[in-house]
Amino acid sequence: MTRTKQGIAKPATKRSRAATKPAAKTTRKAPARKRRAPVPPPASAYFIEERHDRFERHTLSVLVDNEPGVLARVIGLFSGRGYNIDSLTVSETEHEKHLSRITIVTSGTQMVLAQIRNQLERLVPVHSVDDLTREGNPLERELALVKIAGTGDHRVEALRIADAFRAEVVGASTEHFIFQLTGRTDKVAQFISIMEPLGLIEVCRTGVAAMNRGPEAMTE
């Protein structure tokens, strides 16, 4: 109800009622945050190719001075850089020139093998380094002494297999044999694996000795 100048009360209109009502509170919803797309890595102008370099087994021939500490330096180069040595043989080859030849069998990728050659060539006592595997099909030989203990059928079978592999008996008794076998590394390994169930008790291997085929010699 509202009052006029004459004091007569008049009914309130809809407009006046709406004006007297308190304004309703409106709540605004916060806008939903848009998820940002992940930022891609910076593009390169060069095509990146996945490389799966395979491990290769190579035989290296190293000509060095025959003096104390040379072999320790060569081995230290391999161990210090984490290179693996599968086989190593060393002996004096030229007495008058005081030169020795180290034959190393190692394995790795092409990049690792190149690093090994470069590092060996930088050593002062080293005259030359030849990768026999890369240059061609080298002639490789290894000597092994294999001791077999047994009697009866195993003894007879060991003799038969040794004859097939052209292994020579260099020591014998009524209870054991010592065979001497010369050949490639895979041949020696096969002979040893066959002899295991026949009483194999001890093996001694010299490691690989190798050189290139043909009339050319290893130069200094």
Buried (B, 14 or more C-beta within 10 A) or exposed (E): EEEEEEEEEEEEEEEEEEEEEEEEEEEEEEEEEEEEEEEEEEEEEEEEEEEEEEEBEBBBBBBBBBEEEBBEBBBEBBEEEEBEBBBBBBEEEEEEEEBBBBBBBBBBBEEBBEBBBEBBEEBEBBBEBBBBBBBEEBEBBBBBBBBBBBEEEBBEBBBEBBEEBEBEEEEEEEEBBBBBBBBBBEBBBEBBEBBEEBBBEEBEBBBBBBBBEEEEEBEE
